[in-house]
């Protein structure tokens, strides 16, 4: 049985703006527990890959350089150090971690 992944995508045209769900058999590699990588903003400078101490971020480089951007390869290894967020010149990586408060007993 093939697993399907659902993504919300914003569609903008002259007649209407709407959010549609797109189902894909391929999982997205764009986030960890700490960061969100927006591949549409990535300019493939690879500085995030160079500074990541845990090797979380990898490359997509296909079709003779026509399709290039960073991607999350090992999400479980991300420790939230923010080095990739700080070094990205295009703000393609966003720090999304929000700590939860413990309830007093």
GUVO-344061 format. One record per atom (N, C-alpha, C): residue number from 1; residue in three letters; atom name; x, y, z. Coordinates in pm, 1 decimal, decimal comma. Example, Ala and Ser with C-alpha at 12.3 -4.5 7.8 and 13.67 -1.06 7.14 Angstrom:
2
1  ALA  N  1319,0  -569,0  780,0
1  ALA  CA  1230,0  -450,0  780,0
1  ALA  C  1320,0  -330,0  780,0
2  SER  N  1285,0  -225,0  708,0
2  SER  CA  1367,0  -106,0  714,0
2  SER  C  1290,0  3,0  787,0
This chain:
105
1  UNK  N  84,0  -118,2  0,0
1  UNK  CA  0,0  0,0  0,0
1  UNK  C  88,5  124,5  0,0
2  UNK  N  63,8  214,7  -91,0
2  UNK  CA  141,9  337,9  -101,5
2  UNK  C  79,1  446,0  -14,4
3  UNK  N  162,2  513,0  62,7
3  UNK  CA  114,6  618,8  150,4
3  UNK  C  102,8  749,3  72,2
4  UNK  N  -1,5  825,3  96,9
4  UNK  CA  -22,5  952,5  29,5
4  UNK  C  -1,9  1065,5  128,9
5  UNK  N  64,2  1171,0  86,3
5  UNK  CA  88,0  1287,3  169,0
5  UNK  C  6,0  1403,2  114,8
6  UNK  N  -48,2  1483,3  204,6
6  UNK  CA  -135,3  1593,5  164,4
6  UNK  C  -68,9  1725,7  198,7
7  UNK  N  -67,4  1818,1  104,4
7  UNK  CA  -8,3  1948,7  123,7
7  UNK  C  -108,9  2055,9  83,4
8  UNK  N  -114,6  2161,8  162,8
8  UNK  CA  -198,9  2275,0  126,2
8  UNK  C  -115,8  2369,8  41,0
9  UNK  N  -167,1  2407,5  -71,9
9  UNK  CA  -96,5  2496,7  -163,5
9  UNK  C  -186,1  2614,1  -198,2
10  UNK  N  -127,8  2732,4  -201,1
10  UNK  CA  -201,3  2854,1  -232,3
10  UNK  C  -198,9  2876,1  -382,7
11  UNK  N  -316,1  2885,5  -443,6
11  UNK  CA  -329,0  2908,7  -587,1
11  UNK  C  -379,7  3051,9  -607,4
12  UNK  N  -312,5  3126,8  -691,9
12  UNK  CA  -352,5  3264,0  -717,4
12  UNK  C  -373,3  3281,5  -867,8
13  UNK  N  -493,4  3315,8  -906,9
13  UNK  CA  -518,5  3348,9  -1045,9
13  UNK  C  -609,8  3471,0  -1050,7
14  UNK  N  -645,0  3516,4  -1167,7
14  UNK  CA  -723,3  3639,1  -1181,7
14  UNK  C  -865,0  3627,1  -1125,9
15  UNK  N  -921,4  3509,4  -1132,2
15  UNK  CA  -1060,4  3493,4  -1091,6
15  UNK  C  -1079,2  3469,6  -942,7
16  UNK  N  -986,7  3397,4  -880,2
16  UNK  CA  -1006,8  3364,0  -740,3
16  UNK  C  -872,8  3327,8  -674,6
17  UNK  N  -869,6  3343,7  -546,3
17  UNK  CA  -757,0  3297,4  -464,7
17  UNK  C  -810,1  3184,3  -379,2
18  UNK  N  -741,9  3073,0  -377,9
18  UNK  CA  -792,0  2962,2  -298,3
18  UNK  C  -676,3  2873,2  -254,0
19  UNK  N  -703,7  2794,6  -154,6
19  UNK  CA  -608,0  2696,2  -106,5
19  UNK  C  -659,6  2559,4  -148,2
20  UNK  N  -573,2  2483,7  -213,5
20  UNK  CA  -611,1  2350,0  -256,6
20  UNK  C  -517,5  2248,8  -191,6
21  UNK  N  -565,3  2128,9  -172,3
21  UNK  CA  -483,7  2021,6  -119,3
21  UNK  C  -432,2  1937,4  -234,4
22  UNK  N  -303,2  1914,2  -234,2
22  UNK  CA  -241,0  1834,2  -337,8
22  UNK  C  -190,5  1705,9  -272,1
23  UNK  N  -227,0  1592,2  -328,1
23  UNK  CA  -182,9  1464,4  -274,4
23  UNK  C  -65,8  1413,8  -357,2
24  UNK  N  37,0  1370,4  -287,3
24  UNK  CA  157,1  1322,7  -353,6
24  UNK  C  206,4  1197,4  -283,0
25  UNK  N  254,0  1097,9  -357,6
25  UNK  CA  309,5  979,0  -293,6
25  UNK  C  450,6  1001,4  -238,1
26  UNK  N  508,5  1117,8  -264,6
26  UNK  CA  644,5  1147,8  -221,4
26  UNK  C  638,9  1244,3  -102,4
27  UNK  N  701,8  1209,7  10,3
27  UNK  CA  699,5  1300,7  125,3
27  UNK  C  781,9  1425,4  99,2
28  UNK  N  739,7  1538,4  155,7
28  UNK  CA  813,8  1663,2  143,4
28  UNK  C  931,0  1660,9  239,2
29  UNK  N  1037,0  1727,4  202,2
29  UNK  CA  1155,4  1737,7  285,6
29  UNK  C  1183,3  1885,1  310,1
30  UNK  N  1093,7  1947,7  387,6
30  UNK  CA  1106,6  2091,8  403,7
30  UNK  C  1101,5  2140,5  547,6
31  UNK  N  1094,7  2049,5  645,8
31  UNK  CA  1090,3  2098,3  782,6
31  UNK  C  1144,4  1996,1  881,5
32  UNK  N  1184,6  2050,1  996,3
32  UNK  CA  1224,0  1969,6  1110,8
32  UNK  C  1137,9  2017,0  1227,5
33  UNK  N  1169,7  1973,9  1347,1
33  UNK  CA  1097,4  2023,6  1464,2
33  UNK  C  1132,3  2168,9  1494,6
34  UNK  N  1238,4  2220,8  1431,9
34  UNK  CA  1287,1  2355,0  1462,6
34  UNK  C  1281,0  2454,3  1346,9
35  UNK  N  1295,6  2407,5  1223,9
35  UNK  CA  1304,2  2499,1  1109,7
35  UNK  C  1208,4  2459,8  997,7
36  UNK  N  1178,6  2557,4  913,4
36  UNK  CA  1101,5  2536,4  790,8
36  UNK  C  1184,9  2590,2  676,0
37  UNK  N  1210,3  2506,8  576,6
37  UNK  CA  1289,1  2546,7  460,8
37  UNK  C  1193,4  2571,5  344,2
38  UNK  N  1191,9  2694,1  294,6
38  UNK  CA  1105,4  2731,9  182,8
38  UNK  C  1186,7  2721,8  53,8
39  UNK  N  1172,9  2610,8  -14,9
39  UNK  CA  1255,7  2585,6  -132,5
39  UNK  C  1230,5  2684,3  -245,3
40  UNK  N  1113,9  2746,4  -249,0
40  UNK  CA  1086,1  2844,9  -353,5
40  UNK  C  1167,9  2973,4  -335,3
41  UNK  N  1217,5  2999,0  -215,7
41  UNK  CA  1301,7  3115,9  -190,4
41  UNK  C  1450,7  3084,2  -198,1
42  UNK  N  1484,0  2956,9  -200,6
42  UNK  CA  1624,0  2913,8  -201,1
42  UNK  C  1688,8  2944,4  -336,6
43  UNK  N  1807,7  3004,7  -332,3
43  UNK  CA  1883,6  3038,5  -454,1
43  UNK  C  2003,0  2945,8  -474,4
44  UNK  N  2007,8  2836,0  -402,2
44  UNK  CA  2110,0  2731,9  -417,4
44  UNK  C  2251,6  2784,2  -396,4
45  UNK  N  2270,7  2864,3  -292,9
45  UNK  CA  2406,2  2910,9  -261,0
45  UNK  C  2479,3  2809,4  -173,0
46  UNK  N  2406,7  2719,3  -112,4
46  UNK  CA  2456,2  2607,5  -30,5
46  UNK  C  2525,6  2649,3  98,5
47  UNK  N  2512,3  2774,3  141,9
47  UNK  CA  2576,7  2815,0  267,7
47  UNK  C  2514,8  2743,0  387,3
48  UNK  N  2387,5  2714,1  382,9
48  UNK  CA  2321,8  2642,7  493,4
48  UNK  C  2379,9  2502,3  509,3
49  UNK  N  2412,4  2439,2  399,6
49  UNK  CA  2470,3  2304,8  403,1
49  UNK  C  2609,3  2309,4  466,8
50  UNK  N  2685,4  2412,2  433,4
50  UNK  CA  2821,2  2425,3  486,0
50  UNK  C  2824,2  2450,9  636,3
51  UNK  N  2728,4  2527,6  689,1
51  UNK  CA  2732,3  2564,1  830,6
51  UNK  C  2659,6  2465,5  921,6
52  UNK  N  2577,7  2378,8  869,0
52  UNK  CA  2501,4  2286,0  952,9
52  UNK  C  2595,5  2182,8  1016,3
53  UNK  N  2607,2  2181,9  1150,0
53  UNK  CA  2699,7  2090,4  1215,4
53  UNK  C  2652,4  1945,0  1216,6
54  UNK  N  2525,0  1921,9  1190,5
54  UNK  CA  2469,5  1786,6  1198,5
54  UNK  C  2435,2  1725,7  1063,4
55  UNK  N  2462,5  1795,0  954,2
55  UNK  CA  2434,5  1741,0  821,3
55  UNK  C  2287,2  1721,9  792,4
56  UNK  N  2203,8  1809,6  846,1
56  UNK  CA  2059,1  1799,9  829,1
56  UNK  C  2015,9  1837,2  687,9
57  UNK  N  2082,0  1935,8  629,0
57  UNK  CA  2038,9  1992,6  501,1
57  UNK  C  2120,1  1933,5  386,2
58  UNK  N  2050,8  1900,7  277,9
58  UNK  CA  2115,5  1848,0  158,2
58  UNK  C  2074,6  1926,6  35,4
59  UNK  N  2113,5  1876,9  -82,2
59  UNK  CA  2090,3  1947,3  -208,2
59  UNK  C  1991,3  1874,6  -297,4
60  UNK  N  1916,2  1951,3  -373,6
60  UNK  CA  1843,6  1902,6  -490,0
60  UNK  C  1907,9  1974,2  -607,7
61  UNK  N  1965,8  1899,0  -698,7
61  UNK  CA  2035,0  1958,0  -812,8
61  UNK  C  2014,2  1863,9  -932,3
62  UNK  N  1904,5  1882,7  -1003,3
62  UNK  CA  1868,6  1793,5  -1114,2
62  UNK  C  1840,6  1872,8  -1241,3
63  UNK  N  1824,0  1802,4  -1347,3
63  UNK  CA  1792,4  1861,0  -1477,8
63  UNK  C  1896,8  1962,3  -1522,2
64  UNK  N  2023,6  1923,7  -1509,6
64  UNK  CA  2134,7  2005,8  -1556,8
64  UNK  C  2135,6  2145,5  -1494,2
65  UNK  N  2102,3  2152,5  -1366,5
65  UNK  CA  2105,6  2279,6  -1294,8
65  UNK  C  1980,3  2363,4  -1305,7
66  UNK  N  1877,8  2314,8  -1370,0
66  UNK  CA  1753,1  2391,0  -1383,8
66  UNK  C  1668,9  2384,6  -1257,6
67  UNK  N  1682,7  2277,3  -1183,3
67  UNK  CA  1604,1  2259,4  -1060,4
67  UNK  C  1701,9  2241,6  -945,5
68  UNK  N  1727,0  2351,5  -872,7
68  UNK  CA  1826,0  2350,1  -764,8
68  UNK  C  1770,1  2419,8  -641,8
69  UNK  N  1780,5  2354,5  -528,6
69  UNK  CA  1747,1  2415,3  -400,1
69  UNK  C  1792,4  2323,0  -287,7
70  UNK  N  1793,5  2376,2  -166,4
70  UNK  CA  1827,3  2296,3  -49,3
70  UNK  C  1704,1  2217,1  -7,2
71  UNK  N  1727,4  2108,7  68,8
71  UNK  CA  1618,5  2029,2  122,2
71  UNK  C  1662,9  1968,5  254,3
72  UNK  N  1567,9  1925,5  333,9
72  UNK  CA  1597,8  1861,8  461,1
72  UNK  C  1618,7  1713,1  435,1
73  UNK  N  1737,9  1663,5  465,1
73  UNK  CA  1768,3  1522,1  446,2
73  UNK  C  1751,1  1440,4  573,8
74  UNK  N  1794,9  1493,5  686,0
74  UNK  CA  1790,8  1419,7  812,2
74  UNK  C  1725,4  1506,1  920,1
75  UNK  N  1593,6  1519,0  915,4
75  UNK  CA  1518,7  1606,9  1005,1
75  UNK  C  1538,5  1571,0  1151,4
76  UNK  N  1549,8  1443,3  1180,6
76  UNK  CA  1562,5  1400,1  1319,9
76  UNK  C  1695,3  1441,0  1383,3
77  UNK  N  1794,0  1479,0  1302,9
77  UNK  CA  1924,1  1519,9  1355,6
77  UNK  C  1932,5  1668,8  1386,6
78  UNK  N  1829,5  1746,3  1352,3
78  UNK  CA  1830,1  1890,7  1376,2
78  UNK  C  1816,4  1917,9  1526,0
79  UNK  N  1907,9  1998,6  1579,0
79  UNK  CA  1907,9  2034,3  1721,3
79  UNK  C  1861,4  2177,3  1745,8
80  UNK  N  1828,1  2250,7  1640,3
80  UNK  CA  1777,0  2386,7  1655,4
80  UNK  C  1883,7  2490,1  1684,7
81  UNK  N  2004,2  2473,4  1631,4
81  UNK  CA  2114,1  2566,6  1659,7
81  UNK  C  2099,1  2700,4  1587,2
82  UNK  N  2016,4  2709,2  1487,2
82  UNK  CA  1987,0  2830,3  1408,7
82  UNK  C  2100,0  2876,2  1317,1
83  UNK  N  2204,8  2799,1  1299,9
83  UNK  CA  2314,7  2842,3  1213,8
83  UNK  C  2268,4  2858,3  1069,5
84  UNK  N  2183,9  2769,3  1023,2
84  UNK  CA  2132,9  2778,7  886,2
84  UNK  C  2041,5  2899,2  869,4
85  UNK  N  1960,9  2928,0  971,2
85  UNK  CA  1868,6  3041,9  965,9
85  UNK  C  1946,6  3172,5  956,7
86  UNK  N  2052,1  3183,7  1036,8
86  UNK  CA  2132,5  3305,4  1040,7
86  UNK  C  2210,4  3326,1  911,1
87  UNK  N  2260,8  3218,7  853,3
87  UNK  CA  2349,3  3232,0  737,0
87  UNK  C  2275,8  3244,2  603,5
88  UNK  N  2148,9  3208,7  595,9
88  UNK  CA  2077,5  3211,5  468,2
88  UNK  C  2055,1  3355,7  420,8
89  UNK  N  2113,2  3395,0  306,8
89  UNK  CA  2099,3  3532,6  259,1
89  UNK  C  1961,3  3563,1  200,1
90  UNK  N  1882,5  3460,3  172,3
90  UNK  CA  1750,9  3479,8  109,2
90  UNK  C  1634,3  3458,7  204,0
91  UNK  N  1661,5  3438,1  331,2
91  UNK  CA  1559,0  3411,5  431,9
91  UNK  C  1469,2  3294,6  391,0
92  UNK  N  1529,1  3193,2  331,2
92  UNK  CA  1454,1  3075,5  288,3
92  UNK  C  1432,2  2977,9  403,1
93  UNK  N  1504,8  2995,7  513,0
93  UNK  CA  1492,0  2907,3  628,5
93  UNK  C  1439,0  2988,4  746,0
94  UNK  N  1330,8  2940,6  804,9
94  UNK  CA  1263,8  3010,4  914,5
94  UNK  C  1270,6  2923,9  1039,4
95  UNK  N  1303,3  2985,3  1152,3
95  UNK  CA  1303,2  2914,8  1280,1
95  UNK  C  1159,9  2911,5  1330,6
96  UNK  N  1105,3  2792,8  1351,2
96  UNK  CA  962,8  2778,8  1385,5
96  UNK  C  937,7  2719,8  1523,2
97  UNK  N  1041,6  2683,9  1596,0
97  UNK  CA  1023,1  2616,4  1724,3
97  UNK  C  964,7  2710,8  1827,7
98  UNK  N  859,6  2665,9  1894,3
98  UNK  CA  798,2  2740,2  2003,8
98  UNK  C  793,6  2645,9  2124,4
99  UNK  N  870,6  2676,8  2229,1
99  UNK  CA  870,3  2587,0  2344,2
99  UNK  C  735,6  2588,5  2414,7
100  UNK  N  698,7  2475,1  2467,0
100  UNK  CA  573,6  2465,5  2541,1
100  UNK  C  602,5  2480,4  2689,6
101  UNK  N  513,9  2547,6  2758,9
101  UNK  CA  530,4  2567,4  2903,0
101  UNK  C  476,9  2444,9  2976,2
102  UNK  N  550,7  2406,1  3078,8
102  UNK  CA  502,9  2295,9  3162,9
102  UNK  C  396,7  2347,6  3257,9
103  UNK  N  292,6  2270,6  3271,8
103  UNK  CA  184,2  2306,6  3363,8
103  UNK  C  226,1  2277,7  3507,3
104  UNK  N  205,0  2374,0  3599,2
104  UNK  CA  238,7  2348,0  3738,6
104  UNK  C  146,4  2241,1  3796,0
105  UNK  N  203,2  2162,5  3884,1
105  UNK  CA  122,6  2052,9  3942,3
105  UNK  C  44,7  2097,6  4062,2
